């Protein structure tokens, strides 16, 4: 359930990984233009962190409105 809401992804991470939401990282001194959002492409690609594309698009828009513009990447795991 980590990073599965816009708030958790952008402004307030959980105590499991404290200060690791996008704007919390930026507040520690990392420039927003260097912070890329990375998400699993599908629910089966990670044990947590998946956000439906429409929800992720809303989170990205919120981040852009707050000055972030670095980019988004997704990953997929293939087990053979």
C-alpha positions in Angstrom: 0.0 0.0 0.0 3.0 2.3 -0.2 2.9 5.3 -2.6 -0.6 4.3 -3.8 -2.3 7.6 -3.3 -1.3 11.1 -4.6 -0.7 12.2 -1.0 1.6 9.2 -0.3 3.4 9.6 -3.5 3.8 13.3 -3.5 3.7 14.8 0.0 3.7 12.4 2.9 5.2 9.0 2.8 4.5 6.4 5.5 6.7 5.6 8.4 8.0 2.5 6.6 10.0 4.8 4.3 9.9 8.2 6.0 10.5 11.4 4.0 10.5 9.6 0.7 7.5 11.2 -1.0 8.4 13.4 -4.0 8.2 16.7 -2.3 9.7 15.4 0.9 12.8 14.4 -1.1 12.9 17.8 -2.7 12.7 19.5 0.7 15.9 17.6 1.7 17.7 19.5 -1.1 17.3 17.4 -4.2 16.2 19.5 -7.2 12.7 18.8 -8.5 14.0 18.5 -12.0 16.1 15.5 -11.0 13.2 13.5 -9.3 11.6 11.0 -11.7 8.5 9.1 -10.5 8.9 5.4 -11.1 6.0 3.0 -10.7 5.3 -0.7 -11.5 3.4 -1.1 -14.8 1.0 -3.7 -13.5 -0.2 -5.0 -10.1 1.9 -8.2 -10.5 5.2 -6.3 -11.1 5.8 -5.3 -7.5 4.5 -6.2 -4.1 3.3 -2.6 -3.6 3.2 0.8 -5.2 0.9 0.2 -8.2 -1.4 3.1 -9.1 -4.0 2.8 -11.8 -2.9 4.9 -14.8 -5.8 7.4 -14.5 -5.0 8.0 -10.8 -1.3 8.3 -11.6 -2.1 10.9 -14.3 -3.9 13.0 -11.7 -1.0 12.7 -9.3 1.4 13.8 -12.1 -0.8 16.8 -12.8 -0.8 17.8 -9.1 3.0 17.5 -9.0 3.3 19.6 -12.2 1.1 22.3 -10.6 3.5 22.4 -7.7 6.6 22.9 -9.9 7.7 19.3 -10.7 8.5 18.4 -14.3 11.1 15.7 -14.4 9.2 12.7 -15.8 7.6 9.3 -15.1 8.8 5.8 -15.8 7.2 2.4 -15.3 8.8 -1.0 -15.1 7.5 -4.5 -15.9 8.9 -7.8 -14.5 8.9 -10.8 -16.8 9.5 -14.2 -15.1 10.6 -17.0 -17.4 
